[in-house]
């Protein structure tokens, strides 16, 4: 089975590539720059060019779309919105037209609006699940909402299974060395609801979304089972979101406030990497 992975040269990409290679897939990485480590064949392409998308997706059975500007502030707002939305439309349009059966695209927790909010606000309830309103105030979060709508549209048009992953903060193994600097400072990561997802756990979720049938057009939060903090949820919320009264977790526990139950139920996925264990290793 041939899987085309866009953005395989980025932070998350190599872990997704390794996961598919270890499961026996034929993988092609598509990016604008070569990878630091050549894990599989790579082709450089401009995904805002529909012709490039058609070429790189020839013969593919599945598409994993990671490529994007990952946050605000890298380029102008207009460029961020245009690049993220056009590239996603193009790869899905080309995939559907070419008969690719399954696609997984990368949305974000930023689509809920908290992360880059110019006018900060509190979640309506916690943990935030996929039914929580998406209220972005920035071009990046808006681009992710639009991409999910694009996925719905092209799912209706082509019948191609498309899963959108609303990823939490991606942590590669070397990044755990930073955790001791903030695990008792609730203000530091409040805008992401103190969530994280190990790159290796995320990679498994991408593979499962390709292997699973019957998902239709789904939107799934992808987060670890725990917050990234050494403070209880009650302590975190009291410090940063005291106005939130609809609390659906044990305030004395450390359960993720970016709900991941739907992904676990639909994919048969279970995150394995706990930050406490990884920090201890380092």
N, C-alpha and C positions, 0 to 999 in steps of 0.2 A: 504494500500500500504506500503510495507516494504522498507525502505531506509537504506542503509549501509553508514555511514559517517566515513571515515578514518581521523585520526588526530583530533578527537573531543575533546581531552584533552588539546589542545593548546589555543592560544590567540583567534582565530576566531571561533574555533570549538563549544564552548558552545552556542554562539549566533546562529549558524546555527542549532544546535540541538534544541534549544528553538523554532526557527521559524518553523521547521518541526513538532515538537510536538504540537505546538499551532494550526497547521492546520490539526491535526488528524492523522498524519502518525505514523506507527510503526517504531521506530528508533533503530538501533544498532550502538554504537560507537566502533570503532576499533582503538587501539593505542598501543604504547609500554609502556605506563604508565597509571595508573588510573587517572581519572579526579579529580580536586579539589572538584567538586560538582557532585554527582551522579544524573544526569538528566534522564538517560535512561540506559538500560543494556550496559555494556562495556565488551569487550573481548580483552585480550592482545595478539597481534600477530606480527609476523615479515613479513612485506609485501615484503621483498626481497626473501621470501620463497614462491614459487608458490603454494605449497600445502596449506599453511596457507590461501592464498587468496581464493582458491577454497572453503575452509571450511567456512570462514566468509561470503562469498557471496551466500551460499546456500539459496535458497528461496527469494532472493532479487528481487525487481522490479526496483530499481534504485540505482546508486552508486554516492556518492559525495566524491571526493578524495581531501582532504585537507592535508594529511600527507606528510611531506617533511622536509628536512633541510631548514630553511627559508632564509638563506643568506650565503655569504662566511664567512670564518673565524671561523666557529664553529668546523669543522673538516677539514682535508686536502682537497685540491681541488679534488683529485682523488676519495676520499670517498664521497664527496658531489655529484659529477657527478654520480658516480655509484649508490648510494642510491636513488637519486631522479629519475633517469631514469629507473632503474630496478624495483623499487616499482611501478612506474606508468605503465610500460609495464605489470607487473604481474597482477595488479588489473584489467586493461582493458582486458587483455587476458582471465582471469578467468571469468570476467563479460560477455564478448561476448560469450564465450564457454558455459556458463550456461544459456544463453538466457535472460540476463538482458537487458531491452529495452532502458534504458537511463543512461547516465553518464555525470557528470560535473567534470572536473579536474581543478586544480588550477595552472595556469601559472602566469606570473608576468610582470609588467612594466619593470622589469630588463632585459627581453628578448630584449628590444630595445638597450641595451648596455650602456646607460648613467650612470646607477646607480653605478656600480662597475668598471668603466673604468680605466685601468691603464694609458691609454693615453686619457685624457679628450677630448671630442668633443661636438659639438653643434648639436641639432636636425636639420634636413633639413627644417622643417617647423613646425609651431605650429597652433593649437593644434595637438599633435601627435595622429594619428588615427591608425587603424589596418593595413592600407596599408603602413605605414612608415617602412623602412627597419629595420630588426632586426640585430644588429651589436654587439653582446656581445663579450667581451674580457676576460670573467671570466667563471669559471666552473659552477657557479650557473645559470647565464643567459643562457649559452649554454645548460644546462640540461633542461631548460624550452622550448627552441626551439626544442630540440629533443623530448620532451614529446608531443608537438603539432604535430610533424611529426608522432609520434607513434599513436596518436589519429586519424590522417588522414588514416594511414595504416589500423588500426583495424576497423575503420568505413567502409572502402572499403571491408574489409574481412567479417565482421559480419553484417553490416547494422545497428549497434547499434548507436543511436543518441549520439553524444559526443560533448559537448560544453567546450571550454577552456576559462577560465576567466583570463585575464591579469589584475590582481589586482593592484590597487594603494596601497599606504601605509595604512595598516589597523589600525584604531583607535578605541579602545574600550572606552566606556564612561568615565572611570576614567582617561584616558590619555589626555583629554582636558585640564587638569590643567597645562600641559606643554606648551600649545600654547602661552601664553603671553611671554615666554622666547625667541621666535624666529619670531614672526609674522612681525617684521620690519627688519629682518636680512636675506636678499635674499640669501646670500652664504650658509646658513645653510641647506637649502633643495633644492638647485638648481638641484642636480643630480636626484631627483624624480620629477622634473618639478613642485615642490611645491604642488603635488597632495596628496590627502588622500581619504579614503573611510571609513565611519562609519561602524563598524562591524554589526550593525543592518540592515543597508541598503544592505550590501553585503549578509547577510543571506537571505533577501527577494529575491535577484537576483538568488541565488542558488535554492530556492524553485521554482521560476518562470521558470527557465531553465529545471527543472524536469517536471513541469506541462505542458509546452508548447510542442506542437507537430510540426513536420515538420522542425526542425532546422538543420537537417543533421549533418554536422561537421562544427561548427562555432567557431570563435575566437573573443572574445569581451573584450574590455577594461571595467573595472569596477572602476569608480571614482565618487566622489561627483561632483556637478555642479559648484563648486567654488574651487579656489586655497585655500591653508591653510594660506594665507598671508594677511596682512593689507596694502599691497602695490599693485598698479595697475599692470596689465600685462606689460604695457609699461615700468614701473619702474623696474620690475623684469628682463625683457629681456635686458634693457639697462645696468643694473648692471652686469649681468652674461653671457648673450648671445648676445652681440651687433652685432655679425656677422649674426644673423638670420634676413633675410629680408622678408621671406615669412610668414607673420603674418596674420592669418585668423580669428582673433578675434578682438574685440574692445580693443585697447591698453589702453583705459581709464577705462576698466572694470576689473572684477575679475573672469571671466569665466575660468573653468578648462582648463589647457593646456595638459591634458591627455584626449582626446576626448571620450565622453561616449554616443554619439548620437546613434550609432549602437545598443548598448545594450538596450537603451530605445525603439528604434523602434522594435527590434526583440522580446523582452521579455515583452513589455508593462510595463517596470520598471521605477520608478521615485525615485531617492534618496531624502530623507526627512530631514536628519539631517545636519544642518548648524553649523559649528564650532563656529560662533559668538553667536548663541543661547545657545549652550552647555557650552561655557565658561561663559556666563552670569549666567547660572544656578549654576555653581560652585562658 
